[in-house]
Amino acid sequence: MATKNVIPIVDTIIEIFALMGDGSALGLQLKEIARRIHLVRHEVEWTADLALAASKMRAMAAMYATKYVPDNGCNVSRARNEAHLDKLRAAFIEFRAHVERQESINQQQCTMAN
């Protein structure tokens, strides 16, 4: 499997979070996250840990979308939205770590095979 393009794909997911923070087109952002996870799935060996991390990130994104409240200048709403987005970022960091670990394992297996 060609894994050299995986991390750039994963890193583009964080750009979606910036768009989600504005509250614009949250449904489309969720679909785009799912699409990029699907791209990653075809680039690395999909393990149970990686699947769990991806599911957690998708669930956090869906939770953010359902709990998002336009702030309209209200600091309480803004803080609540930001707290949910922080949880989503934490799930992303976990997913990225699993992808990096799997990428490393794949590269070691390729090296040993040669």
KAZICOR-V980445 format. One record per pair of residues at least 24 apart in sequence whose ideal C-beta (glycine too) atoms are under 10 Angstrom apart, sorted by the first residue. I is the first residue (numbers start at 0). GAP is how many residues later the second one is. D is the distance in whole Angstrom. If there is no record, write none. Layout:
BEGIN
I,GAP,D + I,GAP,D
END
This chain:
BEGIN
0,41,8 + 0,42,6 + 0,43,6 + 0,44,7 + 0,101,10 + 0,102,9 + 0,105,6 + 0,108,10 + 0,109,9 + 1,40,10 + 1,41,6 + 1,42,10 + 1,104,9 + 2,37,10 + 2,40,6 + 2,41,6 + 2,42,9 + 2,96,9 + 2,97,10 + 2,99,8 + 2,100,5 + 2,101,9 + 2,102,10 + 2,103,5 + 2,104,7 + 2,107,9 + 3,39,9 + 3,99,9 + 3,103,9 + 4,34,9 + 4,35,9 + 4,38,6 + 5,33,9 + 5,34,6 + 5,35,10 + 5,36,10 + 5,37,5 + 5,38,6 + 5,90,10 + 5,93,6 + 5,94,9 + 5,96,8 + 5,97,6 + 5,100,9 + 6,33,9 + 6,36,10 + 6,89,8 + 6,92,7 + 6,93,7 + 6,96,7 + 8,27,6 + 8,28,9 + 8,30,5 + 8,31,6 + 8,33,10 + 8,34,7 + 8,90,9 + 9,26,8 + 9,27,9 + 9,29,9 + 9,30,6 + 9,33,9 + 9,34,10 + 9,82,8 + 9,85,7 + 9,86,5 + 9,88,10 + 9,89,5 + 9,90,8 + 9,93,10 + 10,25,10 + 10,81,10 + 10,85,8 + 10,88,10 + 11,24,6 + 11,27,9 + 12,24,8 + 12,27,9 + 12,44,8 + 12,48,9 + 12,75,10 + 12,79,6 + 12,82,8 + 12,83,8 + 13,74,10 + 13,75,8 + 13,78,6 + 13,79,9 + 13,82,9 + 15,45,8 + 15,72,10 + 15,76,10 + 16,44,8 + 16,47,9 + 16,68,6 + 16,71,6 + 16,72,6 + 16,75,7 + 17,67,9 + 19,41,7 + 19,44,6 + 19,45,7 + 19,48,8 + 19,61,9 + 19,64,10 + 19,65,7 + 19,68,8 + 20,43,9 + 20,47,9 + 20,57,10 + 20,60,7 + 20,61,8 + 20,63,10 + 20,64,6 + 20,67,10 + 21,46,10 + 21,48,10 + 21,59,10 + 22,41,10 + 22,42,9 + 22,45,5 + 22,46,8 + 22,47,6 + 22,48,8 + 22,58,8 + 24,40,10 + 25,35,9 + 25,36,9 + 25,38,8 + 25,39,4 + 25,40,9 + 25,42,6 + 26,35,10 + 26,38,7 + 28,32,7 + 28,35,9 + 28,36,7 + 29,28,8 + 29,31,6 + 29,32,6 + 29,34,9 + 29,35,6 + 29,36,10 + 31,29,10 + 32,24,7 + 32,25,6 + 32,27,10 + 32,28,5 + 32,29,9 + 32,55,9 + 32,59,9 + 33,24,6 + 33,27,9 + 33,28,10 + 36,24,10 + 36,58,8 + 36,62,10 + 39,55,9 + 39,56,10 + 39,59,6 + 39,62,9 + 39,63,10 + 42,56,9 + 42,59,10 + 42,60,8 + 42,63,9 + 43,54,9 + 43,55,6 + 43,56,10 + 43,57,10 + 43,58,5 + 43,59,6 + 43,61,9 + 43,62,6 + 44,57,6 + 44,58,9 + 44,60,8 + 44,61,6 + 44,64,9 + 45,56,8 + 46,51,8 + 46,54,9 + 46,55,6 + 46,58,9 + 48,45,10 + 48,48,10 + 48,49,5 + 48,52,8 + 48,53,8 + 49,45,8 + 49,47,10 + 49,48,5 + 49,49,7 + 49,51,8 + 49,52,6 + 50,47,9 + 51,42,9 + 51,43,9 + 51,46,8 + 52,38,7 + 52,39,9 + 52,40,10 + 52,41,5 + 52,42,4 + 52,43,9 + 52,44,8 + 52,45,4 + 52,46,8 + 53,37,9 + 53,40,10 + 53,41,6 + 53,44,8 + 53,45,9 + 54,36,10 + 54,40,9 + 55,31,10 + 55,32,10 + 55,34,9 + 55,35,5 + 55,36,10 + 55,38,7 + 55,39,7 + 56,31,7 + 56,32,10 + 56,33,9 + 56,34,4 + 56,35,6 + 56,36,9 + 56,37,7 + 56,38,5 + 56,39,9 + 56,41,10 + 57,30,10 + 57,33,9 + 57,37,9 + 58,29,10 + 58,32,8 + 59,24,8 + 59,25,9 + 59,26,10 + 59,27,6 + 59,28,4 + 59,29,9 + 59,30,8 + 59,31,4 + 59,32,8 + 59,34,10 + 59,35,10 + 60,24,10 + 60,26,10 + 60,27,6 + 60,30,8 + 60,31,9 + 61,26,10 + 62,24,8 + 62,25,8 + 62,28,10 + 63,24,5 + 63,27,10
END
